[in-house]
């Protein structure tokens, strides 16, 4: 039995959820850390260890350059430790650096010029974005995509669509000025626009009409949890002639991959903006438990293809989160390097140490909050009997 068959056969129950979660997270973390590793090696920096997971080593080996490749006991991340690092977060080890001879110091991370350090740190998130683009592009290149004409077959009574004046037979041409060619793309826009005014251009019997609609906000239960979504209340076309399988060439597939990656980034910032302004709730944030639950559901509902899609989405999310300007994350390092460029010298060791401690506290608080959300979601599912 090959690996994919084994993975597919393990998609029920707790074991299947754990296996799928570890597979998804390991791929995303490995690619992220590989970005740091490859650019670090390219810049001439020595690498002491490459770890998937944290804590005690379970299994590992040394390569010919002395890097220890290992899998560690706590499978919730990973790190690359460069020469001169105190830990996997690239906090400088002042005592070790002071004991180094000139040759050793020359290959340490902290002896590199600021532009090399920026390249090494940024390579992790960039690798995540490239992985997502490759997965999205590869998926559509391999199987194509069914496109459904944005035609309205029916309008639900009392819905936002009825209030806006939609009629059966309308063909949606654009929403807020953006062209619409696929019913699924229209659903995407509507689902993320609950309570917001949409200007919709439709073709009604050959005549263009402009409608203004405010999608209702509804709580919708999905296999991946309960989400607040916008809903117009229209049904898509039922005629088979309105559905076609479109095959994509390599160039179009790559453009699709870039667009899908951008879409995930855009939706993330849209959610954060609504969260800050009070228009969205923080209960949608998920931690490791939530990701594990979604991984298991993805495998159960959509099989390996859905798991691959989840890898792409999670890769974008991890890449983006790591760019946030929080000390300890990659974005925090980039913030320090930006300050170093402006000042002409690095921040003091004391200032960096304080920053890393604040960053650690923020990351831990966020993880605890997200995990609490996950527990609440699971409790709610049990109460509903799911």
Residue, then its C-alpha position, 0 to 999 in steps of 0.5 A: x500500500x502506497x503512502x497516499x492510499x494509507x493516508x486516504x484510508x486513515x481519514x476517519x477517527x482521531x488517528x486519521x485526524x492526527x495523521x492528516x494534521x501532522x502531514x499538512x503541518x510538516x509539509x508547510x513547516x518544512x518548506x518554510x524552514x527550507x527557505x531559510x536554510x537554502x538562502x542561508x547556505x547561499x549566503x555562506x552562513x553555517x547551519x547547525x541544525x534543521x528541526x521539524x518540531x521542538x523539544x527532544x530529538x526523536x530521530x536525526x542525522x548529520x549531513x556532510x556540512x555538519x548540519x543536524x537534520x532532525x525530527x523533534x518530539x513536539x510537532x507544532x513548528x520547526x526551526x533552522x539554527x544558524x551558527x551563532x544563534x542561541x535558539x531557533x528564533x535566531x536570538x544571538x548567543x553573545x557568549x558563543x559569539x565572543x568565543x568564536x575565532x575569526x573563521x567561525x565568526x565569518x560564517x555566523x548569521x549575526x556577522x552577515x551584513x543586514x541585506x543578507x540577514x533580510x534575505x535569509x529571514x524573508x526567505x521562509x515566508x516567501x517559500x510559503x507563498x511559492x508553495x501555495x502558488x505551486x499547489x494552486x497552479x498545479x491543481x488547476x493545471x492537472x484537472x482544470x476547473x468547472x465554471x458555472x455561468x453567473x446566471x440567476x435561476x431563482x430568487x428566494x422570497x424575502x431574501x436580500x436579492x429580492x429586496x435588491x430587485x434581482x429576477x430569474x434570468x439575470x446574468x451578473x456581469x460585475x460586482x463593485x466594478x470587478x468583472x464576474x464570469x463564474x457563479x463560484x467567484x460571485x459566491x466568494x464575493x458575496x460570502x465575504x460581504x455580509x452587511x456591506x453594500x454591493x453594486x451589481x451590474x446585471x444583464x436582463x434580457x439584453x439590457x444592463x441594469x445596476x442593482x444595489x444589494x446588501x447581503x444578509x449575514x448568516x451563521x452557516x455550519x460547514x464541515x470545518x466549523x460554523x462561520x458567518x457568511x454573507x448571503x443574497x438568496x439566489x440560486x445558480x443555473x440548472x441548465x447543463x449548458x451553463x456548466x463547462x470544464x475549462x482546462x488551463x495552460x501552464x501560464x494561465x495556471x500560474x496566474x491562477x495560483x498567484x490570484x488564489x494566493x492573493x485572495x487568501x492574503x486579501x481575505x485575511x487582511x479583510x478579516x483583521x480589518x473587520x476584527x479591529x473595527x469591531x465588525x467581526x468576532x475573534x472567535x473565528x481564530x483557530x489554533x493547532x486544535x482547530x487546524x487539526x480538526x479542519x485537516x481531518x474533516x478535509x481528508x474525510x470530505x474531499x480526500x487527498x485533493x482537499x488536503x493538498x488544498x488545505x496545505x496551500x491555504x495554511x502555507x499562505x497563512x503561516x507565511x503571512x503571520x510570520x511577516x507580522x512585525x512581532x519580535x520572535x517572528x520573521x517580521x519582528x526580525x525584519x523590523x529590527x533590520x529596518x531600524x538598523x538600516x535607518x540608524x546605521x547600527x543595530x539595536x542594542x542587545x538589551x533592546x532586542x532581548x526586551x523585544x523578543x520577550x514581548x514577542x514571546x508573550x504575545x505569541x503565547x497569548x495568541x496561541x492560548x486564545x486560539x486554542x480556547x476558541x478551538x475548545x469552545x468550537x468542539x464543545x459547541x459541536x458536541x452539544x449539537x450532537x456532531 
